[in-house]
Amino acid sequence: MTVDRRGFLTGAAAAGAVAGMATLAATAGPAGADTVPAAVTKAAFPGSTDLRILITGDAGTGARPQWQVADAIRDFHAREPISFALGLGDNVYEQGPWADDDAQFSAKFEDPNHGLDFPWIMVQGNHDNSSVLPGDGGWLLRGDHEVAYHQRSARWFMPSRYYSVRIPHEQPIVEFFVLDLNPIAAYLPPLFAPYWAADGQFMSEQAAWLDRAIAESPAKWKIACTHHPYLNNGPHGNAGEYEGVNIAPINGIHVKEFFEQHVLGRCQFILSGHDHSLQVLDPDTASKGTRQLISGAAAKSVGGDKSKATPNSALYENYNDLGFMVLDLTPSAADLRVQTVDLANGASSTAFQRRLA
């Protein structure tokens, strides 16, 4: 955003009426589906138990840096074929799509990612749901266009605002739980739209679905995919302390509670974007062993900016370079690589490599 974020947030609590007008009604799609009838032939998920997963986020600018990172991903894919991708939100900068046939889907997803013809499991971000200002998250109906785009794209996989995917579908080794926490993380919270409230229908149904889906999952690896992180050493900060502004709910206190009640100790990983950085954080007692990864540097960086709060323990942090992550999963191991991209020559290099589990 080009405005001062903290100054905007300080006044956002008084602007709830605007958000309420923008989010008066919606209907959630079929939660928990991992297949839906589509108007196009969808790219197939792998049947193998050896998976190479691209983790990328905050990509959708359509500008040259996004293309440079995508070029580096294409080079990587040519050397080491990728099974599928996770797109961790902010898919259509700066304010999200206006319709499911918006030309921005081509300019900011299809064209930059040409040749990467595997499934992309997509997450909704705050910029995908903008209202008054870019990224305010105040028009949640806008995100429904991204769900509808699932019917138009062979690669874009988003059958609902929240859903799960088992891979392989039969006898899965991993299940991804794609969450939509935008209603409880919006900078313009939906104060006058009970459907979207922290204790409203959308979040209550999502929580109940997630509890049931995790409990019933036969997969060894259970991974929560979100746009907004639980832990974060970058400028957005930890959930409950977002932006360093002590104003509920825009400080993410309900996001923190959601993670603590429904995700921590149940999933091995939380994968998030939102912060334009690359972070491999350590699990701790409070996170009940769940590890936070942040991959939000596919088109922008925070230019070295960090949270002013006490930092979380980290194995790797990078707040300057663009890049992406690659997770190799087998039934017995999870190996992570962080690839940074040199914008001068377009080459990527491995900045971090570690077996995490």
C-alpha positions, 0 to 999 in steps of 0.5 A: 500500500502506498498510504501509511499503514499504521496511520490508516489502521488507527482510524480504521476502527471508526470506519466500520460502517463502510466495511459493513456496507461493503459486506452485507451478504454472501454465501460460502461455497461448498466447504471441504470439497477437493473436487467440483465439476468444472467448465475446463479440464483441470490439471491433475494432482499427482498420484505419487507419494513423492511430492515436490511442492512450490510454495509462493505467495503475494505474487499477483502484480503482473509487474516485471519482478513477478515475471522474474521470479516466475522465470526462475521457477520455470528454470527450477521446474525444468531441472527438478519437476514440481508436482503442484503449487501453493499460492498463499494469497494476494493473487490479484493486486492491488484491490482484487478482481472485479469479476470472474472473467476479469483480465487481471487473472490473465495478466497477474496469474496465467501469463506470468506462470505460463509453462507451469502447467500443474495445479495451483492450490490458491488461498485468498488474501486481503488484497483479493478482498479490498474495498476502500483502500488496497488491501483493507479486506473490507469487501469480502464479496470480491473474493467470490470472483476468485472462487468462480474463476476455478471454473475457468482455469485449468490450473487455478484450484479454489473450489471454495473460500476454504477447502481441503485437498488430499494428495494422493486422493486415495491413501493420501500422505498429505492433506492441505487445509486451505483457510480463509481468515480474511473476515477476522483479519480485515483492516476494515472489519465487517462490524455490521455484517454478522455473517462475517463476524468472528462468532458469525456463521462463516467463521463458525462453520469454517471452524467446525469443518476444520475440526472435523476435517483434521480429525478425519484426515488419514494423511500423515502430513497435515498442513494449514495454508493461510494468507495471514500468519500466526507468527511473523518477524516481518513488519505485519507482526504476530497474530494478535499484534498485527501492525503494532496497533493495539486495536481489536479486532484489526490487531488479529486477536481473533486470528490468533485465537482461531489458530490456537483453538483449531490449528496448533498441535494438529497440523505440522505446518502453517504456510502463510504469505502476507509478509513480503519476506521468506521465513522459516520459524521454529516451533515452540511450546506455545505453538504446540510443535506446529512450525510457521513458514512464510513465503510472501516474496514472489513479487515484492519485498519489505526492504529489510523492514522487521517487526519491532516486537521480540522476534520469534526464533527462526532457522532462516529469515530474509527481508530483502530478496525475492524468492520462493520455497520448495517442499519435498514431501515423502511418507517419511520426510519433509525437506525444505529449500528456500530459493532466492532470485537475483533480479540482475540476472534472473537466476535463483540459488538455494539460500537455505536447505534443511530437513524439517521433519 
